[in-house]
Amino acid sequence: MTRKKLNRSFAVTFLLFLLLAIFGAFMALPLIYTINHAFKPLDEIFLFPPKFFVRNPTLNNFYDLINLMGNSWVPFSRYITNTVIISVVGTLGHVLFASAAAYPLAKYSFPGSKAIFNIVVLSLMFSPHVTAIPNYMIMSRVGWIDTHSSIIIPAWAFPLGLFLMKQFMEQIPSALLEAAKIDGASEYRIYWQIVMPNVKPAWLTLIILRFPALWGSDGGSFIYSENLKTLNYALGQIVQGGIARAGVGAAVGLILMIVPIILFIISQSSVIETMASSGIKD
Amino acid sequence: MQTKRIENRTALSPMPQRAWKLPLLWKEIQRNKHYYFLMAPFMIIFFLFTVIPVVASMGISFTYFNMLEPPRFIGWQNYSRLFLNDDIFMIALRNTFFFAIITGPVSYIACFLFAWIINELPPKIRSFMTLVFYAPSISGNVFFIWQVIFSGDRYGLLNSLLLRLRIILEPIQWLKDEQYILGVIIIVQLWMSLGTSFLAFIAGLQNLDPTIIEAGAVDGIKNRWQELWYIVLPSMRPQLLFGAVMQITSSLAVADVSIALAGFPSVNYAGHTIVTHLMDYGTIRFEMGYASAIATVLFAIMMGTNIITQKLLRKIGG
């Protein structure tokens, strides 16, 4: 979007950009530090005074990580596999079910539709901590304790995803749906073949909002078995080792942060497009 | 952006003005059954793990329940114990409000301010700066790196810097000293707080109609502050309301950062919050009735704050 710059004083522009640069540095430095730390050899980690940047980058921390985890009875690859299963299945199910629920709410009015959407909006106003205790009881009743289902299935019904998807779907021209209906398409076909392809940017938004949370999940209080635990849980265990493990910890941290960040780089423009319709209307 | 939206839902399925009569209602449900089927998977899970638990939590909060014996009704006892006999809860309440009052407004304003400045940049730099500000909120638990930065020994990045600059003479125990714990948690919480609302604001700003800004200039808007107040903010009301919900909810739910940095429980409960208090009773002591009372209080605080804020924000520029 090119817009003519109107009424801009140079001094204020300069000050605002200075502010942006300072806080940009505050945001970026811890991440840059993590990356540098992950490639530091042991003697640089113990160096005093500590250096911010790595001088002789090495992959030793990553080898140590594999060795450290190779000796424990759960191989490191298992943590990665668990995290991948939870994040991929959880995110895909979320996109599928949230869009299926959003389509009728966005385009039609039927008994209960308003009430259901209002409940969804209200549920954005409290954090999942509120429901933790009954959730545990329900989980144990349906027998999902200590299975990946306890993390994956609740993630499918994340209300923020439904809310954003519904707001975005309102932009689909109703004439398009009506034409398909006249051609004899069923509601399910309309959802799958017309609505879904039209909301591709919103898929990416739902993915970017749900994936990082699942990727960073530590299994919470639902998973006990060591061989079902996640990468973030492994990170917690490694960091407990103190400064000697700081390099290995940073290596795991790097793996944990790099995937969501790459995902966001790929999807940024679609995400911004969807978020434009995110507002709560009066 | 509102004008683009095609509001045409009644055209497809005209609902009778008032379907109060039961047979009519049933017919209406029959006619729309496909929509209920489409919504079913999401709604079943949503009700099972979000709606029912909220109601159940309120119910359990009036009982004594330890997961072994069946729950026993004890009336308001959990609540009276919580507010009259639990000093730690008072600390948690105070800390939670302290965090929320600072991180809530500051992060909300920061989200908007930085989105607004970034929006003035050329597209390539704009994407890059969006990434820089958004990345911390999706980087998983990389906030453990703050442990290295605020480490209490001389190897801590901050301590070594301050020592070298001769500002301090001996290392400060940032994460063990009650004086500093709250401040450190607030800094890290703010670092992670430019999330969904930040993106919503960036999107809202990019989709502002440039012609209304030009029209404003013609009508005598003198500087960018007037433009911000009279044109930009009013046109972004939906995003601003949405962002407020996101920031309030997360600023009242501080727990993970506190546990990761200050430990659980933290020194003298300096980093204790309502959520960590809830975890203490729910996952360690298994006093489910009492924990549910804490959860219900948290729910009431979150809903109350959100609803009041929505009312206030709607008034501004209304």
Boltz contact constraints between the chains, C-beta under 6 A:
constraints:
  - contact:
      token1: [A, 3]
      token2: [B, 210]
      max_distance: 6.0
  - contact:
      token1: [A, 6]
      token2: [B, 217]
      max_distance: 6.0
  - contact:
      token1: [A, 7]
      token2: [B, 223]
      max_distance: 6.0
  - contact:
      token1: [A, 16]
      token2: [B, 117]
      max_distance: 6.0
  - contact:
      token1: [A, 20]
      token2: [B, 117]
      max_distance: 6.0
  - contact:
      token1: [A, 24]
      token2: [B, 132]
      max_distance: 6.0
  - contact:
      token1: [A, 27]
      token2: [B, 132]
      max_distance: 6.0
  - contact:
      token1: [A, 27]
      token2: [B, 133]
      max_distance: 6.0
  - contact:
      token1: [A, 27]
      token2: [B, 136]
      max_distance: 6.0
  - contact:
      token1: [A, 28]
      token2: [B, 132]
      max_distance: 6.0
  - contact:
      token1: [A, 30]
      token2: [B, 145]
      max_distance: 6.0
  - contact:
      token1: [A, 33]
      token2: [B, 145]
      max_distance: 6.0
  - contact:
      token1: [A, 34]
      token2: [B, 142]
      max_distance: 6.0
  - contact:
      token1: [A, 34]
      token2: [B, 145]
      max_distance: 6.0
  - contact:
      token1: [A, 49]
      token2: [B, 160]
      max_distance: 6.0
  - contact:
      token1: [A, 49]
      token2: [B, 164]
      max_distance: 6.0
  - contact:
      token1: [A, 50]
      token2: [B, 155]
      max_distance: 6.0
  - contact:
      token1: [A, 50]
      token2: [B, 157]
      max_distance: 6.0
  - contact:
      token1: [A, 50]
      token2: [B, 160]
      max_distance: 6.0
  - contact:
      token1: [A, 97]
      token2: [B, 41]
      max_distance: 6.0
  - contact:
      token1: [A, 97]
      token2: [B, 42]
      max_distance: 6.0
  - contact:
      token1: [A, 98]
      token2: [B, 42]
      max_distance: 6.0
  - contact:
      token1: [A, 100]
      token2: [B, 38]
      max_distance: 6.0
  - contact:
      token1: [A, 101]
      token2: [B, 39]
      max_distance: 6.0
  - contact:
      token1: [A, 101]
      token2: [B, 42]
      max_distance: 6.0
  - contact:
      token1: [A, 104]
      token2: [B, 35]
      max_distance: 6.0
  - contact:
      token1: [A, 104]
      token2: [B, 38]
      max_distance: 6.0
  - contact:
      token1: [A, 104]
      token2: [B, 39]
      max_distance: 6.0
  - contact:
      token1: [A, 107]
      token2: [B, 9]
      max_distance: 6.0
  - contact:
      token1: [A, 108]
      token2: [B, 9]
      max_distance: 6.0
  - contact:
      token1: [A, 108]
      token2: [B, 13]
      max_distance: 6.0
  - contact:
      token1: [A, 109]
      token2: [B, 9]
      max_distance: 6.0
  - contact:
      token1: [A, 109]
      token2: [B, 15]
      max_distance: 6.0
  - contact:
      token1: [A, 110]
      token2: [B, 32]
      max_distance: 6.0
  - contact:
      token1: [A, 110]
      token2: [B, 35]
      max_distance: 6.0
  - contact:
      token1: [A, 111]
      token2: [B, 25]
      max_distance: 6.0
  - contact:
      token1: [A, 111]
      token2: [B, 28]
      max_distance: 6.0
  - contact:
      token1: [A, 111]
      token2: [B, 29]
      max_distance: 6.0
  - contact:
      token1: [A, 123]
      token2: [B, 50]
      max_distance: 6.0
  - contact:
      token1: [A, 124]
      token2: [B, 245]
      max_distance: 6.0
  - contact:
      token1: [A, 125]
      token2: [B, 245]
      max_distance: 6.0
  - contact:
      token1: [A, 125]
      token2: [B, 302]
      max_distance: 6.0
  - contact:
      token1: [A, 125]
      token2: [B, 303]
      max_distance: 6.0
  - contact:
      token1: [A, 125]
      token2: [B, 306]
      max_distance: 6.0
  - contact:
      token1: [A, 126]
      token2: [B, 299]
      max_distance: 6.0
  - contact:
      token1: [A, 126]
      token2: [B, 302]
      max_distance: 6.0
  - contact:
      token1: [A, 127]
      token2: [B, 249]
      max_distance: 6.0
  - contact:
      token1: [A, 127]
      token2: [B, 253]
      max_distance: 6.0
  - contact:
      token1: [A, 129]
      token2: [B, 253]
      max_distance: 6.0
  - contact:
      token1: [A, 129]
      token2: [B, 275]
      max_distance: 6.0
  - contact:
      token1: [A, 130]
      token2: [B, 295]
      max_distance: 6.0
  - contact:
      token1: [A, 130]
      token2: [B, 298]
      max_distance: 6.0
  - contact:
      token1: [A, 130]
      token2: [B, 299]
      max_distance: 6.0
  - contact:
      token1: [A, 131]
      token2: [B, 53]
      max_distance: 6.0
  - contact:
      token1: [A, 131]
      token2: [B, 54]
      max_distance: 6.0
  - contact:
      token1: [A, 133]
      token2: [B, 282]
      max_distance: 6.0
  - contact:
      token1: [A, 133]
      token2: [B, 288]
      max_distance: 6.0
  - contact:
      token1: [A, 133]
      token2: [B, 291]
      max_distance: 6.0
  - contact:
      token1: [A, 133]
      token2: [B, 292]
      max_distance: 6.0
  - contact:
      token1: [A, 134]
      token2: [B, 53]
      max_distance: 6.0
  - contact:
      token1: [A, 134]
      token2: [B, 56]
      max_distance: 6.0
  - contact:
      token1: [A, 134]
      token2: [B, 57]
      max_distance: 6.0
  - contact:
      token1: [A, 135]
      token2: [B, 49]
      max_distance: 6.0
  - contact:
      token1: [A, 135]
      token2: [B, 53]
      max_distance: 6.0
  - contact:
      token1: [A, 154]
      token2: [B, 49]
      max_distance: 6.0
  - contact:
      token1: [A, 156]
      token2: [B, 45]
      max_distance: 6.0
  - contact:
      token1: [A, 157]
      token2: [B, 42]
      max_distance: 6.0
  - contact:
      token1: [A, 157]
      token2: [B, 45]
      max_distance: 6.0
  - contact:
      token1: [A, 157]
      token2: [B, 46]
      max_distance: 6.0
  - contact:
      token1: [A, 170]
      token2: [B, 5]
      max_distance: 6.0
  - contact:
      token1: [A, 171]
      token2: [B, 5]
      max_distance: 6.0
  - contact:
      token1: [A, 173]
      token2: [B, 6]
      max_distance: 6.0
  - contact:
      token1: [A, 174]
      token2: [B, 8]
      max_distance: 6.0
  - contact:
      token1: [A, 174]
      token2: [B, 11]
      max_distance: 6.0
  - contact:
      token1: [A, 174]
      token2: [B, 12]
      max_distance: 6.0
  - contact:
      token1: [A, 187]
      token2: [B, 34]
      max_distance: 6.0
  - contact:
      token1: [A, 212]
      token2: [B, 138]
      max_distance: 6.0
  - contact:
      token1: [A, 216]
      token2: [B, 140]
      max_distance: 6.0
  - contact:
      token1: [A, 216]
      token2: [B, 141]
      max_distance: 6.0
  - contact:
      token1: [A, 221]
      token2: [B, 283]
      max_distance: 6.0
  - contact:
      token1: [A, 232]
      token2: [B, 141]
      max_distance: 6.0
  - contact:
      token1: [A, 239]
      token2: [B, 144]
      max_distance: 6.0
  - contact:
      token1: [A, 246]
      token2: [B, 148]
      max_distance: 6.0
  - contact:
      token1: [A, 253]
      token2: [B, 142]
      max_distance: 6.0
  - contact:
      token1: [A, 256]
      token2: [B, 140]
      max_distance: 6.0
  - contact:
      token1: [A, 257]
      token2: [B, 139]
      max_distance: 6.0
  - contact:
      token1: [A, 257]
      token2: [B, 140]
      max_distance: 6.0
  - contact:
      token1: [A, 257]
      token2: [B, 142]
      max_distance: 6.0
  - contact:
      token1: [A, 260]
      token2: [B, 138]
      max_distance: 6.0
  - contact:
      token1: [A, 261]
      token2: [B, 135]
      max_distance: 6.0
  - contact:
      token1: [A, 268]
      token2: [B, 127]
      max_distance: 6.0
  - contact:
      token1: [A, 272]
      token2: [B, 202]
      max_distance: 6.0
  - contact:
      token1: [A, 272]
      token2: [B, 203]
      max_distance: 6.0
  - contact:
      token1: [A, 275]
      token2: [B, 199]
      max_distance: 6.0
  - contact:
      token1: [A, 275]
      token2: [B, 200]
      max_distance: 6.0
  - contact:
      token1: [A, 275]
      token2: [B, 203]
      max_distance: 6.0
  - contact:
      token1: [A, 276]
      token2: [B, 1]
      max_distance: 6.0
  - contact:
      token1: [A, 276]
      token2: [B, 203]
      max_distance: 6.0
  - contact:
      token1: [A, 276]
      token2: [B, 207]
      max_distance: 6.0
  - contact:
      token1: [A, 278]
      token2: [B, 200]
      max_distance: 6.0
  - contact:
      token1: [A, 278]
      token2: [B, 242]
      max_distance: 6.0
  - contact:
      token1: [A, 279]
      token2: [B, 238]
      max_distance: 6.0
  - contact:
      token1: [A, 279]
      token2: [B, 239]
      max_distance: 6.0
  - contact:
      token1: [A, 279]
      token2: [B, 242]
      max_distance: 6.0
  - contact:
      token1: [A, 280]
      token2: [B, 238]
      max_distance: 6.0
  - contact:
      token1: [A, 280]
      token2: [B, 241]
      max_distance: 6.0
  - contact:
      token1: [A, 280]
      token2: [B, 242]
      max_distance: 6.0
  - contact:
      token1: [A, 281]
      token2: [B, 238]
      max_distance: 6.0
